[in-house]
Amino acid sequence: PEEATKLQILRGGLPITGGIPAGFSLKIATWDRPMACEVMERRTTQASTWYNFATDSGLVRDAVEKTAGIAYGTYGRGRFVWMGFELNSIFGGQKDYVNFDLLCRRSIDWLTYTPTVQVRDWPAPYTAAATVLVSCEGDFRDGPSLDMMIRSERIPVTFFVSPASDRLIRPLHDIQNSPGSVGTLFDPARDILPLALDQGVSRPEQSDARAMLVRDGGAGGARPLIAGALPATGRYDEKNIQALLAAGYRYVAGDSMTDRAVPEMMIRGERALVAFAKTARGDEEVVRGFGLRDTSFQLYTYREDIDRVLFLGGIYMLLLHSDLQCRPEYAGVIRNLVRYLRSKNVFVASAEDLAGWWISKNSLEVSCKVRSKRRIALLISNPSDAVIANAVVQVNVNKGVSGVTLTSDIIGTKIPPFQFFPGIQQVDITIPSLGGGASLALYLDYEIGNG
């Protein structure tokens, strides 16, 4: 009651949240006294949480589990969807109402045993993603030892550095052949068009830096290493977005929060920019803000955010600084964090690779039609020019079935591998490769069981 609105953070990839961005923050007015609960019944699934890491305190894992705002499940032979707020309590802009409408439609599909389909956010077999970003400012004292750790652990770190700073770029030159990449650190208050690597726009003092930020492309020649940018202040505006698009950038990473835990496609005309937003606490909060000097406490704090992002099914974006977490006495935490992420089946990649995947994933189109009580027709299309690999099409059958098979009536169609999860009535179809302009027509057949 002390807050006018409260955010309801939705999980992604569930039957009732299909099509809604993972971690979407639905604004709820508090005049009808919304409720929170803890899900303890094994036949019930928690679909959201009231916990907001930016404003709420306390133990993260415990707070997430005890603040469910939406839940769904079965009881006897019936089904239910519970929401801890009134349907007319939604408060916000167009995106809030559009996504709440989709939530209600998917909930009705679940209650009426209607199959739905969606493209999983991350490639097979991952359930979440993570990227490590390092803002290189000040004295880069731990370059050699950090380089050794990155190579030994195959950590895809993305370093952001100003192209005019030869002093900072040179320690990164030997790291550019590692799994990571390098991006541009820019001042959003200034014109960023001169930072373009194409367009023929440059400044004399940037020429040496540009030459070092180029990877040998072999027979195809050298190719730019820079695909993304990071504002030094953490924020950017529409003017910066237009300038980045004109400069040929693919993504931008900010240090401010948005309404989701996944990247957002910012489309301007025929061009698109992938926007990464803050989804977890970085070293500005953990090391500088909380004053944590013990590496075990640092690791525990970061891991709490990882578990929260895993619950939502989003992307864990860890933003670090060369003069904080990357210092020699703290850098080992990065290694342990990446090991923990990989043990949790998280897609750990550079920001450039994640941006490329997100563009491809959003190009994939899927539809399903119920042809009979025992058959669903699926159409999977790739209208883009690029090849999409390892995408997962998730079919929520929403009823008890058995004997699931996948076929096609088109001769020569290679049937993709699939996995059936009878407990959650879900079929995951992995598309190893789908070329640009190609389509895949499939039939999902099954026997009706108890549901």
Secondary structure as GFF3:
##gff-version 3
##sequence-region A 1 451
A	DSSP	beta_strand	5	10	.	.	.	ID=ss1
A	DSSP	beta_strand	25	29	.	.	.	ID=ss2
A	DSSP	beta_strand	44	46	.	.	.	ID=ss3
A	DSSP	beta_strand	48	49	.	.	.	ID=ss4
A	DSSP	alpha_helix	60	65	.	.	.	ID=ss5
A	DSSP	beta_strand	70	75	.	.	.	ID=ss6
A	DSSP	beta_strand	78	83	.	.	.	ID=ss7
A	DSSP	three_ten_helix	87	89	.	.	.	ID=ss8
A	DSSP	alpha_helix	94	111	.	.	.	ID=ss9
A	DSSP	beta_strand	116	119	.	.	.	ID=ss10
A	DSSP	beta_strand	128	135	.	.	.	ID=ss11
A	DSSP	alpha_helix	143	153	.	.	.	ID=ss12
A	DSSP	beta_strand	157	161	.	.	.	ID=ss13
A	DSSP	alpha_helix	166	173	.	.	.	ID=ss14
A	DSSP	beta_strand	181	186	.	.	.	ID=ss15
A	DSSP	three_ten_helix	193	195	.	.	.	ID=ss16
A	DSSP	three_ten_helix	204	206	.	.	.	ID=ss17
A	DSSP	alpha_helix	207	212	.	.	.	ID=ss18
A	DSSP	beta_strand	214	215	.	.	.	ID=ss19
A	DSSP	three_ten_helix	218	220	.	.	.	ID=ss20
A	DSSP	beta_strand	223	224	.	.	.	ID=ss21
A	DSSP	beta_strand	228	231	.	.	.	ID=ss22
A	DSSP	alpha_helix	238	246	.	.	.	ID=ss23
A	DSSP	beta_strand	251	253	.	.	.	ID=ss24
A	DSSP	beta_strand	264	268	.	.	.	ID=ss25
A	DSSP	beta_strand	271	276	.	.	.	ID=ss26
A	DSSP	alpha_helix	283	283	.	.	.	ID=ss27
A	DSSP	pi_helix	284	289	.	.	.	ID=ss28
A	DSSP	alpha_helix	295	312	.	.	.	ID=ss29
A	DSSP	beta_strand	315	321	.	.	.	ID=ss30
A	DSSP	alpha_helix	332	343	.	.	.	ID=ss31
A	DSSP	beta_strand	346	348	.	.	.	ID=ss32
A	DSSP	alpha_helix	351	363	.	.	.	ID=ss33
A	DSSP	beta_strand	365	372	.	.	.	ID=ss34
A	DSSP	beta_strand	375	381	.	.	.	ID=ss35
A	DSSP	beta_strand	388	396	.	.	.	ID=ss36
A	DSSP	beta_strand	401	407	.	.	.	ID=ss37
A	DSSP	beta_strand	418	421	.	.	.	ID=ss38
A	DSSP	beta_strand	426	434	.	.	.	ID=ss39
A	DSSP	beta_strand	439	448	.	.	.	ID=ss40
###
